[in-house]
Amino acid sequence: MDPVQYHFIVNPKAGKGKAPKMIPAITAYMMQRNLPFSIYTTKSPGDAEQYVRTVSQTGDAVRFYVCGGDGTLNEAVNGAAYAQNAAVGVIPFGSGNDFIRNFDHSALFEDLQSQIDGEPIKVDLLSANGRYALNMINIGFDCEVVMQVDRLRHIPLLKGSLAYLVSVFLVLTRKMGHFLRLRLPDNSAYFGSFLLCTIANGRFYGGGFCAAPDSCLNDGYFNLALVRKIGRLRFLSILPFYKKGSHTTKKRLQGLLFSRKLSSLNLHSELPDGLCIDGEISFFTSLSVKIENEALRFIVPNGCNPLPGFIRPL
């Protein structure tokens, strides 16, 4: 059996330019262990996806380690989806690094030995109009916040949870509410003005907001959460529950929050609406979402474990 080929994909802009500084450490460690490896520095948006897809199509056993943030990880996921010879891991250099929050001892994602000694697990993916997401799809308020976070990237001290919170308050000053029509697999329909719509495979986004506390990564379902349009003061009063992940159990939120576990969903917007897929922004008027069961092999570092219930025992 041919040895596994290790490919490190470095986003030169990730971590405000810190990701490339990892290259000497990667080179020294892989040479010390005498393991076959290559380092690829991305040149433009979409480059990581094309690189992963091209290498995966050779059929060789490969591992891709993304040295970047959630956006670069999303590109690698789209390039490796359904490739049984390929596995994807991440060495986090993003501003949020939300997907690794689903695991304990998440600092091990930054440890090369733990990463190389880690094992892949099969996980579900979200498919949104054919585009894959590993973690989360957001529409409405949350999507606007992500767009605002991107506008704040040039401010040195604003990153992670702080950048998200500042963006929340900035977006709160604008007109809120998005009119959506939804059709569920049982053919039931919902429509109205909603503050936000979250379609979750992972549990966290926005630098640590626990939007889907009951999400499981390989159960063949995603978690849908809809929050009806409410006033600003009321929204601020429920924001702490939303961050902690206790919003799904609060009686005071009944009638405002609609949540379901689903395998597919269709959405329509009368006007082009923002769509955030693992932090990457696009727009839609018609959206088809479905779960792709065990479509990706994701590398979990050695010594790192998923949070309780996040991975269903096989």
N, C-alpha and C positions, 0 to 999 in steps of 0.2 A: 504493500500500500504506500502510495506517495505521501511524503510529509505535508502537513498543513502549511500553506503559504500565508504569511501574516502581512497585511497591508494597513499602514497607518495613514489616515487621511487627515491632513492638517489644514484647517481654515486659518489663513494668515491674519484675518481680522478678529478672530474669536478672542474673547478675554482681553479686549482692547490691545490686541497684538501680542498677548502672552503665549498663545498656543505654539508658535514656531520655536519658542525657547525650550520646548519639550524635546525637540529633535535630537540634540546631543545625548540626552539621557536615554531616549529610545534606542539610538544607534549603539551606545555602549552596552546597554543591557542585552539587546538581541544578539550582539556579537559575542558577548560573554557566554550566553547559553547556546551559541552556535545554531541559531534558528533562522530559517530563510525568511527574509522580510524585505519590504520596500516602503518608502515614504513618498506620499504624493501630496503636493501642496495645491490646493484648489485655486483656480484662476478667476472664476466668475460664478454667479448663481446658476445652479443646475449642473455644475461641473462634477461635483461629488457623485450625483446620481448616475451620470453617464459613465463615470469611471467604474463604479461598483457594478453596474449592469454589464459593461463590457468584460470585466474580469470574471464575473460570475458565469458568463456564457461559455467560458473555456471548459467548464465542467470539473476543474481542479478543486480540491478541498481548500477553501479559503476562509480566512477570518478578516473582517474589516473593523478596525478600531478608529472611531471618529474622534479626532481631537478638535472639538468645537462645541457648539451649543445645540439646542433643540432643533433649530432650523437645519443645520448640517446633518444631524442625526436623521431628520425626516427625509432628506435627500438620499442618504444611504439606505434607509428602509425601503424607499420606493425602487431603488436599484436592485435590492436583494430579495424582494418579496417573492415567495414561492420557489426560491432557488435552494434546493435541498443540500447542495454542496457548500452553501455560504452561510456564515453567521455574522451578526453585527453586534459590536459593543461600542461603548462611548467612554472616553476620558474627558470629563466635563470642563469646558472653558466658556460656557455661555453665561448670560446675565441671570437666567432663571434656573436652568438645570432641573426642570420640574420632574422629568421622568424618573430620575434616580431617587427622588424622595419616596418612591414606592418601596424602597428597600432599606433594611436596617444596615448599620455600619457603612453608610454610603460613602464615607471617606475612602473606602477600599477601591472605589471606581477610579481614584487618582493614583493607585499603586500598581506599577507595571507587573510585578510578580503575581499579584492577586488576579490581574486581568488575564495574563497569559495562562495561569493555572485554572482559570474559571471554566465553567461548562455552559454550553448553550441550552436554553430551554425553548420549547415551542410556544409561541404566544399569538394571540389574535391581533388582527389589524382592522381598523375602520377604513372603509372605502367610501369616498365622497366624490361622486361623479367620476369614478375611476382613479382618483388620487388617494393614496394610502396615508393613514395617520396612525402612529403608534400610541399617542397619548390622548389628544383631545381636539374636538372641533367646537368652535365658539361662534355664535351669531348674536348680534345686538350689542348690548352694553360692553360685554367682555371683549368683543372684537374691536370696538372703538378704543377701549383702554389699551389694547396691544398696539394699535396704530399710534396712540399717544406716547406710549413707552418708547417706540422707535424714534419719535421726534425728540425725546429727551436724552438720547444716547450720547450726545456731545457734552453733556454736563458730567464732569468727572465723578462726583460723589453720589450720583443717582444711579443705582443699579439694584437688581433683585427686587425684594419685597418693597423697599423704599420707593423705587421708581414706579412700581405698580400702584402703591397707595397714592402717591402724588398724582398719577394719571387718573385714578378713580375720581379724585376731587375735581380735577380739571374737566373731565367728561361730565361730571354732575352739573356743571354750569350750563350745559347745552340741552337742547330739546331731546327728551328721551322717549323711547317706545318704538317698536318695530312691528308692523302688521304682518303676520305670518299665517299661512294655511298649512296644516299638517295632516297627513294621512298615515295611519298606523297599519301594521300587517293584518289586523282583523277588519280592516276597511272602515274603522271609525275615524271621524275627522274632527279636528279642532281648529279654530281660527280666532283671531283677536289681536289686540295690541299687547306685545310682550316686551318686558324689559330686557330679558336675555334668554338665550337657548343654549344649553350645554349638552354636547353629545360626547360621553366620556368612555374611554377604554382604560386610561389610568385614573388616578385619584386627584392629582395635584396640578395646578397651573398658576400662572401669575406670581411666581416667586414664593409659592407655598400655600395658596388658597386650596382648601380641601373640598372641591366641588362635588366629588362623587365618592364618599367614604365607604360605600359598599361595593365598589367596582372590583371585578375579578378579571384578570388578564387572559384567561384561557377557558372561559365558560361558555363561549359562543354567543354572548350578548353584550350590548353596550348599555350604559345608563343615560337616559334622557332626563334632563331637568329643565322645566320651563317656569319662569317667574313672570307673573302678570305685571303690567305697568302699574307702578305705585309712585307715590310722592317721594321727593328727595329725602325728607326727614325720616320717613318710615324706612326707606332703603338704608340709610345710615344706621338706623337702629338694629337692623338685622345683619349688617355687614360682619360684625364679630362672629356671629353664629356660622356664617358662610365660610369664613376663614378657618374656623376650627373644625368644620365638617359636621356640626351639630344641627344644621338647619333642617335636615330631613326628619328630625324627631321632635321638633318644637310645635306644640299645638297652636301657638299663636300665628304660625305660618300656614296653617291649613286653609285652603281656598286661594292662597297666593302662589303656592308651589305645586306644580304637577310633575311627578316623577314616575318613570317606568323603566323596566328592563326590556329591551327590544332587540330583535335581530335585524330589522330593517325599518326604514322611515323615508317618507317623501315630504319635502317642504317646498312651498312656493311663496315668493315675495312679489308684490305688484311692481316694485321698482328694484333696480339692481341694489343688492344689499351686501354688506361686507361679510366675508367668510374667513375665519382664522383656522387654519389647519396646522396644528403643532407649531403655532407662532408665525406661520407664513400666510400672508394676506392675499386673497383673491376676491372675486365678486360673483354673485349668482342671482338668478330669478327663479330657477327651478333646480332643486337639489335632491339627489337620490343617495341615501346612506344605507350601507349594509355592513354586517360583520363578516370578516373573512377569517374563518376558524383556523388557528394554528398555522398562519400564513408566513410566519417569520421565525427564524432561530436567533434568539437574543442571548448574548453572552453575559452571564452573571458572575462577577468576580468571586474567586475563592474566599470563603469566610463571610460572604454577604448573603443575606436571605431576604426574600420578599416579606412585606408586612403581613400579619395574620389575615388569611382569607384572600390575599391578592392573587395567589396562584392556587388553582384547584389541583389536588393530588391526582395524578394520572393512574 
